[in-house]
Amino acid sequence: MKLHAAWSQRLKLWAEGNKLRAEGDKLWAEGNKLRAEGNKLRAEGDKLQAEGDKLRAEGNKLWAEAILAAYGNITLSWTMETEHGECTLENGDRYAEDQSKEADAA
């Protein structure tokens, strides 16, 4: 292959390579946008989980205050076999997820 033909072929390959690189750059930019959006969504999810944790802690505090008011300082045990957990007091009283339904029926 003569030098001029080789140079011409090189320029064609470079032009094709530049097109592919430009397409790759576009995909990188789109990926960066999606990553930024994902980061925003993860941050929002973290914020909501933190708010949920605060509410759960508030519920636990209310429960502890109610136990102290009703029985004083007693022993209780927790099991987490259900989504909301079950609490058994040392006197045998058991409070579970469905406890509020039983109280509403009474």
Secondary structure, 3 states (H helix, E strand, C coil): CCHHHHHHHHHHHHHHHHHHHHHHHHHHHHHHHHHHHHHHHHHHHHHHHHHHHHHHHHHHHHHHHHHHHHHCCCCEEEECCCCCCEEEECCCCEECCCHHHHHHHC
